[in-house]
Amino acid sequence: MITLEMDRLVFRFPEVHPEAECRVEFQRTLRIPDDGKDYYLPPGLGRFPLRHLDDFASQLPPAWQARGGVIMPMYQSEAMWINFSGDYPFAIKIAAGKINAVSGEEWKNGINRDPQDYVVIPGQPWLDGFCVEKGLIRQFVAMPLGEGYTAEEQITGEGRHGGVQVIAYPMKAEAYNRHFPKREYQPDICCMAAPSAQPMDMGLAPGGRMKQEIYEDPYRFDEWDLRHASRCFVTIANSVTWKAINGEV
């Protein structure tokens, strides 16, 4: 089950374990130069707003309606990073335009250990871009589809999907209970949904180089519950489309 709470995607799997919950949010940030140098992580400047796509279904094109999920605004050439939080272990795959941000390969369901194509939380606090080599990523930067800038277009030659795709796999309950003895559970409680366009699809392009580790999975591969997963499509709207949809600047 996925809910939208205070501009965060919250993944819950009560059928797996009462504590199986994690949160994903998208942070505005400074864009680092794409000049071949390696930079350190820039600061977060607050969460991007997220809204349920279904709230605006009558004003959206069929392709957007079919994918569902949520919608998020970004200026062209604006940068972002993805923040993860939660105490229960999850394997999370992130893709942009259905290009895996960790492996650089086209989207596939399930997870792969060798090479690892997912991040593990807790442990991986954030992801700032596309992993290009060990210890280095290229920053997530919003660009319009159709102009050849996005990772999707550079790898596949087409700009069909755009946006961000997130899928979360929880740890099996028996594995969790073995690794983490019983403790008090304090769920994070808050909720949000929102208010209606001529959309312009946006995707993510690789920007400047940044130092960042993708941490190796410390658990056994068979401890992940691949039978249970939740997936969300995050459509990226440019600033003009966002305002046309819901009146927000």
C-alpha positions as CSV (number, residue, x, y, z in Angstrom):
1,M,0.0,0.0,0.0
2,I,1.3,3.5,-0.9
3,T,0.0,6.7,0.6
4,L,0.9,10.3,0.1
5,E,1.8,12.0,3.4
6,M,3.3,15.5,3.8
7,D,4.8,15.3,0.3
8,R,6.3,11.9,0.9
9,L,5.5,8.5,-0.6
10,V,4.9,6.1,2.3
11,F,5.2,2.4,1.5
12,R,3.5,0.0,4.0
13,F,3.2,-3.8,3.9
14,P,1.0,-4.8,6.9
15,E,0.5,-8.2,5.3
16,V,4.2,-8.8,5.6
17,H,4.9,-7.3,9.0
18,P,3.3,-4.5,11.1
19,E,6.5,-2.5,11.1
20,A,7.1,-2.9,7.3
21,E,7.1,0.8,6.4
22,C,9.5,3.2,4.6
23,R,9.3,6.7,3.2
24,V,10.6,8.3,0.0
25,E,10.8,12.1,-0.7
26,F,12.2,14.3,-3.4
27,Q,14.4,17.2,-2.3
28,R,15.2,20.4,-4.1
29,T,18.9,21.1,-4.3
30,L,21.6,23.2,-5.8
31,R,22.7,22.2,-9.3
32,I,26.4,21.4,-9.4
33,P,28.5,22.3,-12.4
34,D,28.8,19.7,-15.2
35,D,32.5,20.5,-15.7
36,G,34.2,17.1,-15.3
37,K,35.1,17.8,-11.6
38,D,33.8,15.7,-8.7
39,Y,31.8,17.6,-6.1
40,Y,30.4,16.8,-2.7
41,L,26.8,16.5,-1.9
42,P,24.9,19.8,-2.1
43,P,22.3,20.7,0.6
44,G,18.6,19.9,0.5
45,L,16.3,22.9,0.0
46,G,13.0,21.3,1.0
47,R,10.7,18.8,-0.4
48,F,9.1,19.0,-3.8
49,P,5.3,19.0,-3.5
50,L,3.6,15.8,-4.6
51,R,-0.1,15.5,-5.6
52,H,-2.3,12.5,-6.5
53,L,-2.5,12.3,-10.3
54,D,-6.1,11.0,-10.1
55,D,-7.2,14.3,-8.6
56,F,-6.7,15.9,-12.0
57,A,-7.6,13.0,-14.3
58,S,-10.1,14.9,-16.4
59,Q,-7.4,17.4,-17.4
60,L,-4.6,15.0,-18.2
61,P,-3.7,13.1,-21.4
62,P,-4.5,9.4,-21.6
63,A,-0.9,8.4,-21.1
64,W,-0.7,10.2,-17.8
65,Q,-4.0,8.9,-16.6
66,A,-3.0,5.3,-17.4
67,R,0.2,5.4,-15.5
68,G,-1.4,6.8,-12.3
69,G,0.8,7.6,-9.3
70,V,1.7,11.1,-8.3
71,I,2.8,14.3,-10.0
72,M,5.7,16.6,-9.0
73,P,6.8,20.0,-10.4
74,M,10.3,20.9,-11.4
75,Y,11.8,23.8,-13.3
76,Q,13.7,22.8,-16.4
77,S,17.4,22.2,-15.5
78,E,16.5,22.1,-11.8
79,A,18.3,19.4,-9.7
80,M,17.0,17.1,-7.0
81,W,18.0,14.2,-4.8
82,I,15.9,11.4,-3.3
83,N,15.7,10.9,0.5
84,F,14.9,7.5,2.1
85,S,13.8,6.9,5.7
86,G,12.5,4.1,7.8
87,D,13.7,1.5,10.2
88,Y,12.4,-1.6,8.5
89,P,14.8,-3.0,5.8
90,F,13.7,-2.5,2.2
91,A,15.3,-3.1,-1.2
92,I,14.3,-0.1,-3.3
93,K,14.7,0.4,-7.0
94,I,14.8,3.8,-8.6
95,A,14.5,4.5,-12.3
96,A,14.2,7.6,-14.4
97,G,12.4,7.1,-17.7
98,K,12.6,3.4,-16.8
99,I,16.4,3.5,-16.8
100,N,17.7,2.1,-13.5
101,A,19.6,4.8,-11.7
102,V,21.9,2.3,-9.9
103,S,22.7,-0.1,-12.8
104,G,22.1,2.1,-15.8
105,E,20.1,-0.7,-17.4
106,E,16.5,-0.6,-18.7
107,W,13.8,-1.3,-16.1
108,K,13.1,-4.9,-15.0
109,N,10.9,-6.1,-12.3
110,G,12.5,-7.9,-9.4
111,I,16.0,-7.2,-8.0
112,N,19.4,-8.3,-9.1
113,R,22.3,-8.9,-6.7
114,D,25.2,-9.1,-9.2
115,P,25.5,-6.4,-10.2
116,Q,23.3,-4.9,-7.5
117,D,20.6,-2.8,-9.1
118,Y,18.8,-1.4,-5.9
119,V,19.6,0.4,-2.7
120,V,19.0,-0.9,0.8
121,I,17.4,1.1,3.6
122,P,18.1,1.8,6.3
123,G,21.7,2.2,5.3
124,Q,21.4,4.2,2.0
125,P,20.2,7.6,3.3
126,W,19.8,9.2,-0.2
127,L,20.4,9.0,-3.9
128,D,21.5,12.1,-5.8
129,G,21.8,10.8,-9.3
130,F,22.7,8.1,-11.8
131,C,25.6,5.9,-10.6
132,V,28.3,6.0,-13.3
133,E,31.1,4.2,-11.4
134,K,31.9,3.1,-7.8
135,G,31.7,6.1,-5.5
136,L,30.5,8.5,-8.3
137,I,27.1,9.6,-9.5
138,R,25.8,12.2,-12.0
139,Q,23.2,14.5,-10.5
140,F,19.5,14.2,-11.3
141,V,18.6,17.2,-13.5
142,A,15.1,17.8,-15.0
143,M,14.9,18.2,-18.7
144,P,12.1,18.0,-21.3
145,L,11.6,14.8,-23.2
146,G,12.2,14.9,-26.9
147,E,15.4,16.9,-27.0
148,G,17.9,14.1,-26.3
149,Y,19.1,15.2,-22.9
150,T,17.4,12.6,-20.6
151,A,19.2,9.4,-19.6
152,E,16.3,7.5,-21.2
153,E,16.9,9.1,-24.6
154,Q,20.7,8.7,-24.3
155,I,20.4,5.0,-23.6
156,T,17.3,3.9,-25.6
157,G,17.2,6.6,-28.3
158,E,13.6,7.3,-27.3
159,G,11.7,9.6,-24.9
160,R,8.6,7.5,-24.1
161,H,8.3,7.5,-20.3
162,G,10.0,10.3,-18.4
163,G,9.3,10.8,-14.7
164,V,10.7,8.7,-11.9
165,Q,9.7,5.1,-11.1
166,V,10.0,3.7,-7.5
167,I,9.5,0.1,-6.4
168,A,9.9,-1.1,-2.9
169,Y,10.5,-4.7,-1.7
170,P,10.3,-5.4,2.1
171,M,12.4,-7.8,4.0
172,K,10.6,-11.1,4.9
173,A,9.1,-11.1,8.3
174,E,11.0,-14.1,9.6
175,A,14.3,-12.5,8.5
176,Y,13.4,-9.2,10.2
177,N,12.5,-10.9,13.4
178,R,15.8,-12.7,13.4
179,H,17.9,-9.6,12.6
180,F,16.0,-7.2,14.9
181,P,14.6,-8.5,18.2
182,K,11.2,-7.2,19.1
183,R,11.0,-3.5,19.9
184,E,8.5,-0.8,20.4
185,Y,6.9,0.5,17.2
186,Q,6.1,4.2,16.7
187,P,4.5,4.9,13.4
188,D,4.9,8.2,11.7
189,I,1.4,9.7,11.4
190,C,0.4,12.5,9.0
191,C,-1.4,12.6,5.8
192,M,-2.0,14.8,2.7
193,A,-3.7,14.8,-0.6
194,A,-4.4,17.7,-2.9
195,P,-6.5,19.5,-5.3
196,S,-7.0,20.5,-12.3
197,A,-3.6,21.4,-19.0
198,Q,-1.5,20.9,-21.5
199,P,1.3,18.8,-20.1
200,M,4.8,18.7,-21.2
201,D,6.6,15.5,-20.2
202,M,9.8,15.9,-18.2
203,G,12.5,13.4,-17.5
204,L,15.8,13.3,-15.6
205,A,19.2,13.9,-17.3
206,P,22.6,13.2,-15.9
207,G,24.2,16.3,-14.6
208,G,27.5,17.1,-12.8
209,R,29.6,14.4,-11.1
210,M,29.3,13.9,-7.4
211,K,30.9,11.7,-4.8
212,Q,28.4,9.2,-3.4
213,E,28.5,5.5,-2.4
214,I,25.9,3.0,-3.3
215,Y,26.1,0.7,-0.3
216,E,26.2,-3.0,-0.8
217,D,23.3,-5.2,0.4
218,P,24.4,-6.6,3.8
219,Y,21.6,-9.2,3.9
220,R,21.1,-12.6,2.2
221,F,19.4,-12.3,-1.1
222,D,16.7,-14.8,-0.1
223,E,15.7,-12.5,2.8
224,W,13.9,-10.1,0.5
225,D,10.2,-10.7,0.0
226,L,9.9,-10.5,-3.8
227,R,6.3,-11.7,-3.7
228,H,5.2,-8.3,-2.1
229,A,6.1,-5.1,-3.8
230,S,4.6,-1.6,-4.4
231,R,5.4,0.6,-7.3
232,C,4.7,4.2,-8.0
233,F,5.2,6.4,-11.1
234,V,6.2,10.0,-10.3
235,T,5.2,12.2,-13.3
236,I,7.4,15.3,-13.5
237,A,5.5,18.5,-14.7
238,N,7.3,21.7,-15.7
239,S,6.4,24.9,-13.9
240,V,3.8,26.0,-16.5
241,T,2.0,22.7,-16.6
242,W,2.0,22.5,-12.8
243,K,0.3,25.9,-12.5
244,A,-2.2,25.1,-15.2
245,I,-3.2,21.9,-13.4
246,N,-3.8,23.1,-9.9
247,G,-3.1,26.8,-9.8
248,E,0.0,26.5,-7.6
249,V,3.1,28.5,-8.5
